[in-house]
């Protein structure tokens, strides 16, 4: 028991480094513009480049992990994060920034896919939802740390110093994982690096799990992006709008592990997730119809975070040890497709309507869709497993 929590700590530290590196562009935006002569549009492009490799590399990452082992694949991802951070620190042109950012993104995709599989191996059938909640929460923690650390560093020492710190944290993570991680006993059976190894039942459940995680994260992404705009439209000054959005994100950081803990203690993670999604929709509707007060904003963040751990645990509930790496790649592909493609059309819809309030309405719709998938997942999984003579927890080939 102590060993799996030690392993989780090692994996979480490395995932904090990933969120830290992702936010490095946003945290250093001002110095980047001055030093490289780029505008905000270019900064936004650099931010998006981190996620872009996931569209084409999430599935190959899963296959790579299945073929060579999750530890080797995760270490390769961390090594690429170090190389990308170093390339950014040494960049002398905007094109150098692009190259470094892409290398960072490729490493991030590879590690992100593997860490999901690694946590599943150690916690399947145990404190799975709680472990997934803690793992998911490392991303916003890393983002927050980058804002606190890299912003001041880049202002005083330049953007290169900030990027150097991301490379150093990546190197520390590489060392921790190389020394502190070993495969779980349940992962002893070799993975099968081919899509045909995934059973029909697993494909059905992967579609539901991937869509649920994708819609949940699109809600989070568009809220973080467009909420300040909506608050300014509501008559709040820009500085206060940013502060209120920060409070909303901070509440999510606290509620994700809280939701995992409550779900573990009650033994009803589905109920906790549904309460969170219903509460989020009610709070967002209150923001639209009444006002965007501090209490409402805090409630939005608190309720949204409650569902994260349970939804993130979906693939680990049905994938077999030999299909976890490949299945994680499939699920991650759906996630990356949604978070890369959907925010653009949502922003366009707001532009056409002339108000960011449209984004909040869409967020409510996506949250309701997520809620439907959360309800459907255990029902479908139970029906697929309820076959006479089949052992519990085994899906049909």
C-alpha positions in Angstrom: 0.0 0.0 0.0 2.8 2.4 0.9 4.6 1.7 -2.3 1.8 2.6 -4.6 1.4 6.0 -2.9 5.1 6.6 -3.2 4.9 5.8 -6.9 1.9 8.1 -7.3 3.9 10.9 -5.6 6.8 10.4 -8.1 4.4 10.4 -11.1 2.6 13.5 -9.8 5.7 15.5 -9.3 6.6 14.8 -13.0 3.1 15.8 -14.1 3.4 19.1 -12.2 6.5 19.7 -14.3 4.4 19.2 -17.4 1.8 21.7 -16.4 4.6 24.1 -15.3 6.1 23.8 -18.8 2.8 24.2 -20.6 2.2 27.6 -18.8 5.7 28.9 -19.4 4.7 30.7 -22.6 1.7 32.5 -20.9 3.7 33.3 -17.9 6.5 34.9 -20.0 4.3 36.6 -22.6 5.4 40.1 -21.9 9.2 39.5 -22.0 8.7 37.2 -25.1 7.1 40.1 -27.0 9.9 42.5 -26.1 12.7 40.1 -26.7 11.5 38.4 -29.9 9.3 41.2 -31.4 6.2 39.0 -31.6 2.6 39.9 -30.9 -0.1 38.4 -28.7 -1.4 36.3 -31.6 2.0 34.7 -32.0 2.1 34.1 -28.2 -1.3 32.4 -28.5 0.0 30.2 -31.3 2.9 29.1 -29.2 0.5 28.2 -26.4 -1.5 26.0 -28.7 1.5 24.3 -30.1 2.0 22.3 -26.9 -1.4 20.5 -27.4 -1.1 20.2 -31.2 1.1 17.1 -31.3 -1.5 15.2 -29.3 -3.8 15.1 -32.3 -1.5 12.8 -34.2 0.8 11.4 -31.5 -1.5 10.3 -28.6 -2.4 7.0 -30.2 1.2 6.2 -31.4 2.3 7.1 -27.8 0.1 4.4 -26.4 1.4 1.9 -29.0 4.9 2.8 -28.2 4.3 2.3 -24.5 2.7 -1.1 -25.2 5.7 -2.1 -27.3 8.6 -0.9 -25.2 7.1 -0.6 -21.7 5.4 2.4 -20.0 8.5 3.3 -17.9 10.8 3.7 -21.0 8.1 5.6 -22.9 7.5 7.9 -19.9 11.2 8.6 -19.5 11.5 9.3 -23.3 8.7 11.8 -22.9 10.4 13.5 -19.9 13.7 13.6 -21.8 12.0 15.4 -24.7 10.4 17.9 -22.2 14.0 18.6 -21.0 15.3 19.0 -24.6 12.4 21.2 -25.5 12.9 23.5 -22.5 16.6 23.8 -23.3 15.8 24.6 -26.9 13.4 27.4 -25.8 16.1 28.7 -23.4 18.6 28.8 -26.3 16.2 30.1 -29.0 17.4 33.2 -30.9 14.4 33.6 -33.1 10.6 33.1 -33.2 11.2 30.0 -35.3 13.4 28.6 -32.5 10.6 29.1 -30.1 8.3 27.1 -32.4 10.8 24.2 -32.6 11.3 24.1 -28.9 7.6 24.3 -28.1 6.8 21.4 -30.5 9.5 19.2 -28.8 8.0 20.1 -25.4 4.5 19.2 -26.7 5.6 15.8 -28.1 7.3 14.9 -24.8 4.2 16.1 -22.9 1.9 13.9 -25.0 4.0 10.8 -24.5 4.3 11.3 -20.7 0.6 12.2 -20.3 -0.6 9.0 -22.0 1.8 6.8 -20.1 1.1 8.3 -16.6 -2.6 7.5 -17.0 -1.7 3.9 -17.7 0.8 3.7 -14.9 -1.6 5.1 -12.3 -4.2 2.6 -13.5 -1.8 -0.3 -13.1 -1.1 0.6 -9.5 -4.6 1.6 -8.4 -7.1 -0.5 -10.4 -9.5 -2.1 -8.0 -8.1 0.0 -5.1 -8.3 3.8 -4.4 -8.6 4.5 -8.2 -10.8 7.6 -8.2 -8.8 9.2 -5.4 -5.5 8.5 -7.2 -6.8 9.8 -10.5 -8.1 12.9 -8.7 -4.7 13.6 -7.3 -3.0 12.9 -10.6 -5.4 15.2 -12.6 -4.9 18.0 -10.0 -1.2 18.2 -10.8 -1.9 20.0 -14.1 -3.5 23.2 -12.6 -1.0 23.1 -9.7 1.8 23.2 -12.3 0.1 26.1 -14.1 -0.3 28.1 -10.9 3.3 27.5 -9.9 4.4 28.8 -13.3 2.4 31.9 -13.0 3.9 32.6 -9.5 7.5 31.7 -10.4 8.2 32.2 -14.1 6.5 35.5 -14.5 8.8 37.3 -12.0 11.9 35.4 -13.2 11.2 36.4 -16.8 10.7 40.0 -15.9 14.0 40.3 -14.1 16.2 37.7 -15.8 14.6 37.2 -19.2 12.5 34.5 -20.8 15.5 32.3 -21.4 16.0 31.9 -17.6 12.4 30.9 -17.2 12.6 28.3 -19.9 15.8 27.0 -18.3 13.9 26.4 -15.1 11.3 24.3 -16.9 14.1 22.2 -18.4 15.7 21.8 -14.9 12.3 20.7 -13.4 11.9 18.2 -16.3 15.4 16.8 -15.5 14.5 16.4 -11.9 11.3 14.6 -12.9 13.3 12.3 -15.2 15.6 11.4 -12.3 12.7 10.8 -9.9 10.8 8.5 -12.4 14.0 6.6 -13.4 14.8 5.9 -9.8 11.5 5.8 -8.1 9.1 4.0 -10.5 8.8 0.3 -11.1 5.9 -1.4 -13.0 3.0 -2.6 -10.9 2.6 -6.3 -10.3 -0.7 -6.2 -12.3 1.3 -4.8 -15.2 3.6 -7.8 -15.4 1.7 -9.2 -18.4 3.0 -7.8 -21.6 1.0 -5.2 -23.4 -0.2 -5.8 -26.9 0.9 -2.9 -29.2 -1.9 -3.2 -31.7 -5.4 -1.8 -32.0 -6.8 -5.2 -32.7 -5.9 -6.2 -29.2 -8.7 -3.9 -27.9 -11.9 -5.9 -27.7 -15.3 -4.7 -29.1 -16.6 -4.0 -25.6 -13.5 -2.0 -24.8 -13.9 0.1 -27.9 -17.5 0.9 -26.9 -16.5 1.9 -23.4 -13.4 3.8 -24.7 -15.7 6.0 -26.9 -17.9 6.9 -23.9 -14.9 7.5 -21.6 -13.0 9.5 -24.2 -16.0 11.7 -25.0 -16.7 12.3 -21.3 -13.1 13.4 -20.6 -13.0 15.5 -23.7 -16.3 17.4 -23.0 -15.3 17.9 -19.4 -12.0 19.5 -20.3 -13.5 21.6 -23.1 -15.8 23.1 -20.4 -12.8 23.9 -18.2 -10.8 25.3 -21.1 -13.4 27.6 -22.5 -14.4 28.8 -19.1 -10.8 29.7 -18.2 -10.4 31.4 -21.6 -13.6 33.4 -21.9 -14.8 34.0 -18.4 -12.6 37.2 -18.0 -14.2 38.5 -21.2 -17.7 37.8 -19.9 -16.9 39.5 -16.6 -15.7 42.6 -18.3 -18.8 42.6 -20.5 -20.8 42.5 -17.2 -19.2 45.7 -16.0 -16.3 44.4 -14.0 -12.9 46.0 -14.7 -10.3 43.9 -16.3 -8.0 43.6 -13.3 -10.8 42.4 -11.0 -12.1 40.0 -13.8 -8.7 38.4 -13.9 -8.6 38.1 -10.1 -12.1 36.5 -10.0 -11.1 34.0 -12.8 -8.0 33.1 -10.7 -10.2 32.4 -7.7 -12.4 30.2 -9.8 -9.4 28.2 -11.0 -8.0 28.0 -7.4 -11.2 26.6 -6.2 -11.0 23.9 -8.9 -7.5 23.0 -7.6 -9.0 22.4 -4.1 -12.2 20.6 -5.2 -10.6 18.0 -7.5 -8.8 16.1 -4.7 -11.7 16.8 -2.3 -14.1 15.1 -4.8 -11.8 12.1 -5.1 -11.6 11.8 -1.3 -15.4 12.1 -0.8 -16.0 9.6 -3.6 -13.6 7.1 -2.0 -15.1 7.5 1.4 -18.7 7.2 0.3 -18.1 4.5 -2.3 -20.3 6.4 -4.8 -18.0 8.3 -7.2 -20.8 8.5 -9.8 -23.1 10.3 -7.4 -20.3 12.8 -6.4 -19.6 13.5 -10.1 -23.3 14.1 -10.9 -23.7 16.4 -7.9 -20.7 18.3 -9.1 -21.9 18.7 -12.7 -25.5 19.6 -11.6 -24.1 22.2 -9.2 -21.9 23.6 -11.9 -24.8 24.0 -14.3 -26.9 25.7 -11.6 -24.1 28.1 -10.6 -23.3 29.0 -14.3 -27.0 29.6 -14.9 -27.1 31.9 -11.9 -24.2 33.8 -13.2 -26.0 34.4 -16.5 -29.4 35.3 -15.0 -28.4 37.0 -11.7 -24.9 38.2 -11.3 -21.2 37.0 -11.4 -20.6 37.5 -7.7 -17.7 35.9 -5.8 -19.9 33.2 -4.3 -21.2 32.1 -7.7 -17.7 32.1 -9.2 -16.4 30.0 -6.3 -19.3 27.6 -6.6 -18.6 27.1 -10.3 -15.1 26.1 -9.7 -15.9 24.0 -6.6 -18.7 21.9 -8.3 -16.8 21.5 -11.6 -13.7 20.0 -9.9 -15.8 17.3 -8.0 -16.3 15.3 -11.2 -12.7 15.2 -12.5 -11.3 12.2 -10.7 -14.2 9.9 -11.5 -14.3 10.8 -15.2 -10.5 10.4 -15.5 -10.8 6.9 -13.9 -13.2 5.5 -16.6 -10.6 3.8 -18.9 -8.9 2.1 -15.9 -12.2 0.5 -14.9 -12.5 -1.7 -17.9 -9.2 -1.9 -19.8 -7.2 -5.1 -19.3 -3.5 -4.8 -18.3 -2.5 -5.8 -21.8 -4.6 -3.1 -23.5 -4.2 -0.3 -21.0 -1.3 1.5 -22.9 -3.0 1.3 -26.3 -6.4 2.1 -24.8 -4.9 5.2 -23.0 -3.7 6.4 -26.4 -7.1 6.0 -28.0 -8.8 7.9 -25.1 -6.1 10.6 -25.2 -6.6 11.0 -29.0 -10.3 11.9 -28.4 -9.4 14.3 -25.7 -6.7 16.1 -27.7 -9.1 16.3 -30.7 -11.7 18.1 -28.7 -9.6 20.5 -26.7 -7.7 21.5 -29.9 -10.6 21.8 -32.3 -13.7 22.9 -30.3 -12.6 26.1 -28.5 -12.2 27.9 -31.9 -15.8 27.4 -33.1 -17.0 28.2 -29.6 -15.1 31.5 -29.7 -16.4 32.2 -33.2 -20.0 31.7 -32.0 -19.4 34.2 -29.3 -18.0 36.7 -31.8 -21.0 36.2 -34.1 -23.4 36.8 -31.3 -21.4 39.8 -30.0 -21.3 38.5 -26.4 -19.2 36.0 -24.4 -22.4 34.9 -22.6 -22.9 32.5 -25.5 -19.8 30.6 -24.3 -21.4 30.1 -20.9 -24.5 28.8 -22.5 -22.4 26.3 -24.5 -20.5 25.4 -21.4 -23.8 24.4 -19.7 -24.7 22.3 -22.7 -21.4 20.5 -22.7 -21.7 19.9 -19.0 -25.1 18.4 -19.5 -23.7 16.2 -22.2 -20.9 15.1 -19.8 -23.5 14.4 -17.2 -25.3 12.1 -19.7 -22.1 10.2 -20.4 -21.4 9.9 -16.7 -24.8 8.3 -16.3 -24.4 6.1 -19.4 -20.9 4.8 -18.6 -21.7 2.5 -15.6 -24.9 1.3 -17.2 -23.2 0.3 -20.4 -20.3 -1.3 -18.6 -22.6 -3.3 -16.4 -24.5 -4.6 -19.4 -21.4 -5.5 -21.3 -20.0 -7.4 -18.3 -23.3 -9.1 -17.4 -22.8 -12.2 -19.6 -23.4 -15.6 -18.0 -20.3 -17.5 -17.3 -18.0 -14.5 -17.7 -15.8 -13.4 -14.8 -16.7 -10.1 -13.2 -14.7 -7.1 -14.6 -13.8 -8.9 -17.9 -15.1 -7.5 -21.1 -15.9 -9.6 -24.2 -13.3 -10.1 -26.9 
